[in-house]
Amino acid sequence: MTDIWSFPTRILFGPGAAQQLGSEAKRLGATHALLVSDPGVAGAGILEGVSESLEVAGLSVARYIDISGNPLEAEVLGATDAYRTSGADLVVGVGGGSALDVAKLVRVLATHPLPLAQYDDAKGGDAKITEDVPPMIALPTTAGTGSEVGRSGVVTLQATNTKTVIFAPKLMPDVAILDPMLSVSLPPRATAATGFDALTHAIEAYCAKGHHPMADAIALTSIRLVVANIETAVHDGKDLKARGAMLEAAMMGATAFQKGLGACHSLAHPLSAETGMHHGLANALCLPAVLDFNRQAVPERIATIAKILGARGDDVETLAFECSGAVKALRRKLGLPDGLGAEGLEEDALPKLAELAIADACHTLNPRECTAEDMLALFRASL
């Protein structure tokens, strides 16, 4: 059975929901689809079923799959060329956050002029995304970024080698199809890393500055879903109930972070851009240090998170202190490394990374103000 929600994206959820892709495409009035994906998804055979659903509904289909784990501007340009030359009128993103983000940005460049850098959200670029964009359907194969319900795409720009957020309400996909059957082939380490991305989104959204009770409630439920299901999803990848719950958690984490993110994402973005580290893994390795750093600013909230994670304590101070340790314990259970050093990062790389982290806008809504020195200290604490 497929559940259908609107929040405000039209969301189809349940095993086998991907079979309804063709009918959803027809509902949008599309006749030719460009599938934007990556080699891993293509190699797993997922695109065959996706293409078949579209073709049975009468659409012609083209593909662009040259996308890396941390999408580059050149990949967005290549996918946009494929969209134009194929005569597509619909973008279908199939994959993790990278593929979905590239699919979103194709919609920008299909209707707006270059350069892509002018749409940088940190520089007011959202105001320049004014034209209607082509429709998009998103089918996530990982439970991490929640990009299928988000209004932004992240890309590393060629000129600066900086991870850059392109944001506009128009970029929210028209339809998101959450089918846990699409994620069963994801390997354990990738399941753990993407799941930690969803967890970090929810935790940072809950702790971010500002008053947003709806985002807070959604973030807490996302945290609970991750804690209850991520171990099963990692160790028994064919468990559709756990896979489905993780897709729900990722979707909810992305919905919640409209409130904001925090220092962990500012640390993770340059790690991905400079070293190629998986974004979810970067979050997993930096999150404990950030929780300790933020403890004095929002102890009650960090204590609440610790309780969900299973930490023991009878008072706020104790629980807040135990939170980072609970995150490390979960990380260990999932087979992720203990720190950045285990991934080959060395002390001499940290000053440059800290400069890039303080230039990243995510930390501006961190509950405790950050300096460049703080960023360096957080990287050192995460080694």
N, C-alpha and C positions, 0 to 999 in steps of 0.2 A: 504493500500500500504506500502511495506517495502522499505526503503531507504538503500542503501549499500554504505559505505564509507571505505576508507583505509587510516589510519593515525598513524602509519603504520598497526596497528591491523585491521583486517577485521571486520567491525562493521555493524550489521544489526539493523535498528531502525524502530519502528512503532508498533502500536497495532496489536497483533497477530504474531509478528515476531518470538516468541518462537516456533511456529509450524514448523519452518524451522530447528529446532535443529537437527533432524534426518538426513536430507539431508546434513547439514554442517558436521556432524560427519562422514558420509560416504565419503564426499569429502576429509576428512583428512585420510581416509583409516582405520578407527577404526572398531573394531568388538565387543568390550566389554567396557562398560563405568562404571566408579565409580562416582556416584553422591555424592558430598560433600556438606552438607547443615547443618541446625540447627533445633532444635525441633519446633521453632516457624513457620518456613517455611513449615516444614512437617505437622504441625498441621493445617495450612491454606489450605492444599490440593493442594499446588502448584506442588509438586513433581509427582503427578499422571499424569498431562498433560505432564510434562517433560519426564517422563519415557515412556509414550505412544508414543511420537514422536520418541524416540530412538528405541523402540521395533518395531514400524511399519517399520522403516528403516532397520530392521534386526539385531540390536545390542542387546546383553544381557546386563542387568543392575544390578549393586549392589549399596548399599547405605551406607554412613557413615554420621550420623547426630548428633553425640555427641560433639557439638561445642558450646562454651559459647560466650558471648558478647565480651570478650577480650581474644582471643585465647591463649591457653597454649601449651607449648611444648609437654605435654603428649597427647594432642588432635592431634597434627601433627603426632606423633608416631603411635597413634591408627589408624588414617586415612591411613597412609602409610602401615600398616599391612593389612588393608582392601584392599588396592590397590593390594598388592602382592598376598594375598590369593585368591582374586577373579579372578586373571589372567587378570586384566584390561589393556587396551592399550590406554585409553583416560580418562582424568579427566574432569568432568563437575562440576564447582562450581556454586551453586544456593543459593543466599542469599545476605546478606550485606557484608561489608568488611571483617568481621571475617571469614565467610565461603570461600570467594574468596581467602583470604590470605592463609588459611590452604590448599586449593586446590593447590595453587602455590608451597607451601613448600613440599607437597607430591611429586611433580615432582623432587625436589632437592634430597630428601632422597630415592626416587625410583632408582636413578642413581648415587648417591654420598654417601660416607661413613659417619657414625656418628663420632663425635657429631655435632648437629645442630649449636652449638655455634661457631664453627670454621668458619662459613659463615657470621658472623657479619660484616655488611658493614663498620661500624666504625673502624674495625680492619683489613681492607683490605680483608675481606672474599670473596668479589666478584671475586677475582682472582682465587679462588679455585673452582668456579662453571664452570667447563670446559667441562663436557660431555653433549651430547644432552639430553634433557629432554622430557618426553612424551607430546603429544599434549594436549591442554586444551581449553575448551569453557567456557566462563563466562556468567552467566545470573544474573545480579544484580536485587534484589528485593527492594533495597533502593537506594535513590539518595544522596550519601554522599561521600564515600571514592574515588570513581572512580577507584577502584582496578582492574576493568575489562579491563582497558587500561594501567595499571601501570606495572613497572618492579620490584616491591618489595613486600615482605610480612612481616607483623609485628607480632611478637610472643613474649610472656613472657616466658623467659627461666627459667627452674626450679632452676638451681644453684644460680642464682642472683636475681630472681624475678624482672627482669628488662625487660621492653619492648624493643625489639631488632629488628632492620631492617635487613632483609636478601635481598640483592639487586643483580640483574644481568640482563642484557638484555635478556637472554634466558628465563626469567620468565614471560615476556609479553605474555598474552594469545594469542592463534592463532586466536580465534574468540570471539567477544563480541556481545551478543544479548541483545539489549535494548528494552524491551517490557513494555510499561507503564502499561499494564494489570496485570503484575506480582507484581506491587507495590500498587494496590488499597486497599489491605487489611491491609496495614501498619497503625498502630494507629497514631492519631494526634501528640502525644508527640514524638514518634519515628521519624515521618516525619519531625518535627521541628528540632530535634537534629541532624539527619543525614543531613538535609538541611544546617544547620549551619556548619557542617563539610565541605561541598562543598564550602560554602561561605568563610570559613577560609582558605581553600587551595588556593582559587583564590586571596584573599586579601594578604596573606603572599607571594605567588609567585610574585605578582605584586610589592610588596615592597622589596623583597629580593635583596641582593647585586648582582651586575653583570649586564651585558648588554645582553639582550635576547629579541629583539623586537617581535619575534613570540610568545613567552610565554606571554609577557606583553599583546599583543592584545587578545590572547585567554583568559587570566585571566579577562580582563575587560568585555568581552562578557559573561563570566561565572557569574560575579558579577551581571550584568544587568539581566540575566535570573533568577537568584535566587530572586532578589528584585522584579521582575515583577510577579513571580509565586509561591513563597513559601507560602504566606498566603492562596491562593486558594487551594494549595495542602494539607495544614494542615486542613483547615476548610471544604473542600469538596473533600475528598479523592478519589472520583470516577471520578473526572474531568481529563480525559485522556490527554487533552492538557497541563494542568499544570503539571501532573505527567511526561509527556514526556519531557517537558521543563526542569524539575528538573533533569531528567536523563542526558539530554544534558549538563546541567551545571556541574553536578558531573564529567562526563567524561572529560569535558574541564578543570575543576579545576585540575584534576589529570594529564592531559597533560601539563598544565602550570607549575606545581610544579617540573618539571625536572629542572627548574631554581633554585629552592630552596624553603625552608619554613622559619620558624623564631621562635621567642621566645614563641609564643603561643603554638606551638606544643611541645616545650620542657617542658612547664608547664603541658600540657595535658597528656603527656605520663605517668609520675609518678602518676598522679591522677587516671588514669585507672589501672595501675599495683598495686598500693598500696590500693586503696579504691574500685576498681571495677566500678568506675564511667564510664558511657558511654562516648566514646571518643568524639563524636560530642558535647555532653552536656558540657564536660570539656572545649572544644574549645570555645563554646558559652559563658561560664562564665568567661573565661580569656581574650577574645579578646578585650573588651573595654580598659582594663588597658594597654595592649600591644600597642594598637593604640595610646594612650596618651603618652606612653613611647617613641614610635618611631617618634612622631610628629616633634621633632627638627631635626631628621636626614633626613626625606623625606616628608617635609610638602606639596609639590605640589602633590605627589602621594596620600597622605591621604586626601587632599582636593578633589581630583578627585573622590575617593571612596565615600566621604561624599556627593558629589553632586548626585551621582547615588542613594544613599540611601535616597535622598530627603531633605538633610540638607539645611538650608538657610544661605546665606552669600554672600557678594560681593567681598571678597578677600580671598587669600589663607590662611592667618593666621586664619581668622574666621571660614572658612570651615573646616580646619584641626582640630581646637578646637572642633567643633560640631560633628566630626565623631564618637567618642565613644558614645556620647549621642544618635546619630541616630541608632547605633547598639543596644544599650540598649532598645530603643523604639521598634525596630523590635522584639527583644527578648520577650518583654512584650506582644506584639500583638499575638505572637505565643504561649503564655501560659507557657513559660520557666521561671525558677526561676531567682531572681535578683542577686544572688551571691552564692559563694561556701558555705557560712554559712547556706543557706536555704537547702543545701544538707547534712547538718550535719558535715561539716568540721569545726574543731576548731583550734584556734591559736597555740596550742602546737604541732600540727601535721606539721606546716609549715616549721620549720628549716630542717627536714629530707627531705621533699618534695623539698625544694630549692636545697639541695645538689644533689638530683637525677636529678633535672632539669638542673643544670649547667653541669652535666655529659652527658646529652643528646645532640647529635650532631646537632640537627635542628637549634639551636640558632646561630651556627657559620656563617650562612648566613643572620641573622637578620640585618637590615640596621643600627642598633645601637648596638655597642658592649655591651655584658651582663657580669656582674659579679655575683657571688653567692649572694651578697647583693642585687643586682638588682632583682634576681629571688625571693628572700624572700619578697622584697617590692612589687613586682607584685602579688604574692600570697595574701599578705595582702590587696592590693587594690582591689582584686577580691572577698574578703570574703562577 
